[in-house]
Amino acid sequence: MYGQLQICGNGQLKEYVQVGSAESLRQDCKESNQALLASMKEDEFAAELHKLTMEDAKLGRMTFPVPANECCLSETKLQPGFGVEQGLKTNGQKKIRAVDNMSWGLCEGRRTKKRMREFSVNGHSAIPEQVKHDHIDCLAASMSRMVLLMGVTPGIFKADIAAAFRRIPIMPEHMWAAGVAYIFDGVVYVSWHKACMFGATSSVYNWDRIGALLTCIIIRVLNICLFRYVDDLFACERPASMQHAMLCVARLVRLLLGPEAIDNKKLHFGTSLDVLGMSCMLDRNGLCLRPAADKKKKCLETVLGALESGVLHAGCAQKLAGRLSWAQTFTSWVGQ
């Protein structure tokens, strides 16, 4: 979860960054925790955050939350937990994700984000490589190759791995630095993660190693030309075998990461399919790419909702920034 992470060969090597030792991170635990608890306020999504923590505890991904005043906090490192709104569920309710600020740290003098990060868990994590991902360009090139070699118009399938980070266990000896604190109903609760959490830079890198391993096995053992963008898996295949290939991928992932790793609702195939926010329509005339209808709708809903309420939550802002960045790239590409 912290320290100099291993080189795995999945991306371009980064310039070596010297980080503090685990001992330096441990030495201010008591003072850091006291300062954190004194500065905390109840999150607007506190009830949902508590519910998500309890659900993770039942799945063995966290310890069950307990009041902070019942724990000895001199030997552990706490970070603030909060809820992030991520749009709406299919039933119209708000979708909330639990996120931990692993960049929170106690520093002397003026508390800036940069200074606090230096004394945080993320500040003590050195990522050796810049991870890379497959994109729609890879899928388009694969389709073109299949047409040339096999003379068929390929189909597409995709699968989305659920809670990818949360399926990777933390080393037991690192759990002391995986504490999280939040306030619910006026009580300060603390819990410790047993699996990689959202908010830690190491979680992204750790998942990329697992994701790369899954992709390698599927390509080399199942002979399926699979692509991966973080936890989204996609590929082109002959129409006659695309469903079978999709189910083979799902079965392997479920065997390795658990039966709930891929929900049946997250399995899709067809000659026209939405992949990575783009509607891919393929026929004998070629490949047509457009922004997916549901992504356009969500983007408009986010903007209109923010204008109406006067509030744009952090999670929504990040997603909106990503969608606008993609739209700009798409517009520039079309213009060329």
ABEGO torsion letter per residue (X at the ends): XBEBBBBAGABBBBBBBBBBBAAAAAAAAAAAAAAAAAABBBBAAAAAAAAAAAAAAAAGABBBBBBAAABBAAABBBBBBBBBBAEBBAAGBBBBBBBBBAABBBBBEBBBAAAAAAABAAAABBBABBBBBBBAAAAAAAAAAAAAAAGBBBBBBBBBBBGAAAABBBBAAAAAAABBBBBBGGBBBBBBBABBBBGBAAAAAAAAAAAAAAAAAAAAAAGBBBBBBEABBBBBBBAAAAAAAAAAAAAAAAAAAEAAABBAAABBBEABBBBGGBBBBBBAAEBBBBBBAAAAAAAAAAAAAAAAAGBBBAAAAAAAAAAAAAAAAAAAAAAX
